[in-house]
Amino acid sequence: MMSNKKTHEPNPSVGCDVTSCKYNTIDCCCSAAKINVQNERAVTKGETYCSTFCPRGTC
């Protein structure tokens, strides 16, 4: 049986360079339980953004 517990374990397949985000791990992986990337009109990667971002110490 799978647990519903959300653990915030690092996901090595999702890299993150945003060191000010609370979900960024020491080895630059994302530890968020869910990741949302937004901007439905994006045509370049620079026009997308991670709406899961949460500044360290505030969320």
GUSEMI-935953 format. One record per residue: residue in three letters; residue number from 1; x, y, z of N, C-alpha, C, O in turn. Coordinates in pm, 1 decimal, decimal comma. Example, Ala and Ser with C-alpha at 12.3 -4.5 7.8 and 13.67 -1.06 7.14 Angstrom:
BEGIN
{rec "ala" 1 {1319,0 -569,0 780,0} {1230,0 -450,0 780,0} {1320,0 -330,0 780,0} {1423,6 -331,9 846,5}}
{rec "ser" 2 {1285,0 -225,0 708,0} {1367,0 -106,0 714,0} {1290,0 3,0 787,0} {1340,9 113,8 803,9}}
***
This chain:
BEGIN
{rec "met" 1 {84,1 -118,6 0,0} {0,0 0,0 0,0} {88,4 124,7 0,0} {182,9 134,0 78,3}}
{rec "met" 2 {58,0 219,7 -87,1} {135,9 342,8 -93,9} {91,9 440,3 14,7} {-26,2 449,6 48,1}}
{rec "ser" 3 {187,1 510,8 67,4} {159,0 610,3 169,4} {121,4 742,6 102,4} {171,6 773,7 -5,6}}
{rec "asn" 4 {34,8 819,6 164,9} {0,2 952,4 115,3} {93,2 1058,7 172,5} {77,6 1177,2 143,3}}
{rec "lys" 5 {188,0 1017,5 252,5} {280,3 1110,3 316,0} {367,7 1178,8 210,7} {429,8 1111,1 128,8}}
{rec "lys" 6 {373,0 1309,3 211,9} {458,9 1385,2 121,2} {590,0 1411,0 192,5} {593,0 1476,8 296,4}}
{rec "thr" 7 {698,0 1359,5 136,8} {823,3 1362,4 209,6} {919,6 1472,8 169,1} {1011,2 1498,1 247,4}}
{rec "his" 8 {910,2 1537,2 62,9} {1006,5 1638,6 20,3} {1147,5 1581,7 6,5} {1244,9 1643,0 50,1}}
{rec "glu" 9 {1156,8 1465,6 -53,6} {1286,3 1405,7 -82,6} {1338,8 1466,2 -212,6} {1259,8 1496,6 -302,0}}
{rec "pro" 10 {1469,4 1484,3 -225,0} {1525,6 1536,9 -349,4} {1492,5 1446,4 -466,7} {1494,5 1324,0 -454,2}}
{rec "asn" 11 {1462,3 1506,6 -579,9} {1435,5 1432,3 -702,1} {1555,1 1454,4 -794,4} {1567,0 1561,5 -853,9}}
{rec "pro" 12 {1644,2 1355,4 -807,7} {1765,2 1375,2 -886,4} {1738,9 1398,2 -1034,9} {1828,4 1442,2 -1107,0}}
{rec "ser" 13 {1617,4 1369,1 -1081,7} {1588,5 1392,0 -1222,7} {1541,2 1534,8 -1250,2} {1522,7 1572,6 -1365,9}}
{rec "val" 14 {1521,4 1614,8 -1144,1} {1480,2 1753,9 -1160,8} {1587,8 1843,3 -1100,8} {1599,2 1854,3 -978,7}}
{rec "gly" 15 {1665,6 1906,1 -1185,6} {1771,2 1996,0 -1139,4} {1715,9 2133,8 -1107,8} {1614,7 2175,5 -1164,0}}
{rec "cys" 16 {1782,1 2203,5 -1018,5} {1740,8 2339,2 -980,7} {1864,3 2422,6 -949,7} {1948,1 2383,8 -868,3}}
{rec "asp" 17 {1874,5 2537,2 -1015,3} {1986,0 2628,3 -991,1} {1947,4 2748,2 -904,2} {2030,9 2834,9 -878,5}}
{rec "val" 18 {1823,2 2754,0 -859,2} {1774,6 2867,7 -781,3} {1806,5 2844,8 -634,1} {1726,2 2786,5 -561,3}}
{rec "thr" 19 {1921,5 2889,7 -590,9} {1966,7 2862,6 -454,4} {1883,3 2932,8 -348,2} {1890,8 2895,8 -231,1}}
{rec "ser" 20 {1804,7 3032,2 -385,2} {1722,0 3101,5 -287,2} {1587,4 3033,3 -265,1} {1508,1 3079,6 -183,0}}
{rec "cys" 21 {1559,8 2923,7 -336,8} {1433,7 2850,8 -319,5} {1447,7 2746,7 -209,5} {1548,9 2677,0 -201,8}}
{rec "lys" 22 {1346,5 2736,3 -124,7} {1352,8 2641,2 -13,2} {1354,7 2496,2 -60,1} {1396,9 2408,8 15,6}}
{rec "tyr" 23 {1311,1 2468,2 -180,7} {1308,6 2331,4 -232,2} {1439,7 2289,7 -298,5} {1455,9 2172,6 -333,1}}
{rec "asn" 24 {1532,5 2381,6 -316,8} {1661,7 2349,7 -377,3} {1748,9 2281,7 -272,6} {1766,4 2332,8 -162,0}}
{rec "thr" 25 {1803,1 2166,2 -308,8} {1888,2 2091,5 -216,6} {2034,0 2129,1 -236,9} {2067,9 2196,5 -334,1}}
{rec "ile" 26 {2118,7 2086,7 -147,6} {2261,1 2118,2 -154,5} {2325,9 2066,6 -283,4} {2425,5 2122,1 -330,0}}
{rec "asp" 27 {2268,8 1960,5 -340,5} {2322,6 1906,7 -465,8} {2241,9 1952,1 -587,5} {2244,3 1886,7 -691,7}}
{rec "cys" 28 {2170,7 2063,8 -574,4} {2095,7 2129,1 -683,2} {1986,8 2041,4 -744,3} {1972,5 2034,7 -866,4}}
{rec "cys" 29 {1910,6 1974,7 -658,8} {1793,1 1898,8 -700,5} {1670,7 1963,7 -637,7} {1681,3 2034,2 -537,4}}
{rec "cys" 30 {1555,6 1939,8 -696,8} {1431,2 1993,0 -641,5} {1371,2 1891,8 -544,8} {1364,6 1772,7 -575,0}}
{rec "ser" 31 {1327,1 1939,5 -428,0} {1266,8 1850,5 -328,7} {1117,7 1879,2 -308,4} {1058,9 1830,6 -211,8}}
{rec "ala" 32 {1056,1 1956,3 -396,7} {913,3 1985,3 -385,9} {832,3 1859,1 -415,8} {871,3 1777,9 -499,7}}
{rec "ala" 33 {720,5 1843,4 -347,4} {633,3 1728,6 -370,6} {567,2 1736,2 -507,3} {533,8 1633,3 -565,9}}
{rec "lys" 34 {548,1 1857,4 -558,5} {485,9 1879,7 -688,6} {551,6 2002,7 -750,6} {583,1 2098,9 -680,6}}
{rec "ile" 35 {571,7 1999,1 -880,4} {635,5 2110,4 -950,7} {538,5 2165,8 -1053,0} {478,9 2091,0 -1130,6}}
{rec "asn" 36 {522,9 2297,4 -1052,7} {439,0 2365,2 -1151,2} {525,2 2462,0 -1230,9} {590,1 2550,1 -1174,6}}
{rec "val" 37 {525,2 2444,7 -1361,8} {594,8 2537,2 -1451,5} {486,4 2606,6 -1531,3} {402,5 2541,8 -1593,8}}
{rec "gln" 38 {488,9 2739,7 -1528,9} {379,0 2813,2 -1589,8} {422,9 2911,1 -1697,3} {541,5 2941,2 -1711,0}}
{rec "asn" 39 {330,2 2958,2 -1770,1} {324,9 3056,5 -1876,1} {280,8 2984,5 -2002,0} {362,5 2940,8 -2083,0}}
{rec "glu" 40 {151,5 2973,4 -2016,2} {94,8 2898,0 -2128,0} {127,7 2957,4 -2264,6} {107,6 2891,5 -2366,6}}
{rec "arg" 41 {177,4 3079,2 -2268,4} {212,9 3142,2 -2396,2} {362,7 3139,0 -2423,7} {409,2 3203,1 -2517,9}}
{rec "ala" 42 {437,7 3066,6 -2344,3} {582,8 3061,0 -2360,3} {621,5 2999,2 -2494,0} {561,1 2901,9 -2539,2}}
{rec "val" 43 {722,9 3057,4 -2555,9} {778,4 2999,7 -2678,2} {928,3 2974,3 -2662,4} {990,4 2910,4 -2747,3}}
{rec "thr" 44 {985,7 3024,8 -2553,4} {1125,3 2997,5 -2520,6} {1133,3 2957,8 -2374,1} {1043,0 2988,7 -2296,2}}
{rec "lys" 45 {1240,7 2889,7 -2336,0} {1252,1 2848,7 -2195,7} {1263,3 2968,3 -2102,2} {1224,1 2959,3 -1985,9}}
{rec "gly" 46 {1315,6 3079,1 -2150,7} {1326,1 3200,0 -2069,5} {1191,5 3261,2 -2034,6} {1182,8 3345,2 -1945,0}}
{rec "glu" 47 {1087,4 3220,3 -2103,9} {953,2 3271,9 -2077,8} {873,2 3181,5 -1984,1} {757,5 3210,8 -1953,8}}
{rec "thr" 48 {932,6 3074,2 -1939,1} {866,1 2986,9 -1842,9} {917,5 3018,0 -1704,1} {1025,3 3075,3 -1688,6}}
{rec "tyr" 49 {841,6 2980,7 -1604,0} {888,6 2998,4 -1466,7} {828,4 2892,3 -1376,2} {721,2 2838,3 -1403,6}}
{rec "cys" 50 {897,9 2864,2 -1270,1} {853,0 2764,2 -1174,1} {765,3 2834,0 -1070,2} {814,5 2911,7 -988,3}}
{rec "ser" 51 {637,0 2805,9 -1074,4} {546,8 2868,7 -977,2} {550,3 2798,0 -842,6} {482,9 2840,4 -748,8}}
{rec "thr" 52 {628,3 2690,4 -831,9} {648,0 2621,5 -704,9} {749,4 2696,0 -618,6} {757,7 2671,6 -498,2}}
{rec "phe" 53 {826,2 2786,3 -678,4} {930,3 2861,2 -607,7} {876,0 2920,8 -477,8} {767,6 2979,0 -474,4}}
{rec "cys" 54 {953,1 2904,8 -373,3} {920,7 2960,5 -242,6} {1052,8 3006,2 -178,5} {1139,9 2922,8 -153,6}}
{rec "pro" 55 {1069,4 3134,7 -151,6} {1194,1 3181,7 -91,7} {1221,9 3112,3 41,1} {1130,8 3090,2 120,9}}
{rec "arg" 56 {1347,5 3078,5 63,8} {1385,8 3013,3 190,8} {1339,2 3097,0 309,2} {1356,6 3218,8 311,8}}
{rec "gly" 57 {1279,5 3029,0 407,5} {1238,8 3094,6 530,8} {1106,0 3167,9 526,3} {1067,4 3229,6 625,6}}
{rec "thr" 58 {1033,4 3163,3 412,3} {907,7 3235,0 406,2} {786,2 3146,9 382,5} {674,5 3191,5 408,5}}
{rec "cys" 59 {801,8 3028,0 336,0} {686,7 2939,4 305,8} {687,4 2819,0 397,5} {599,4 2733,5 387,9}}
***
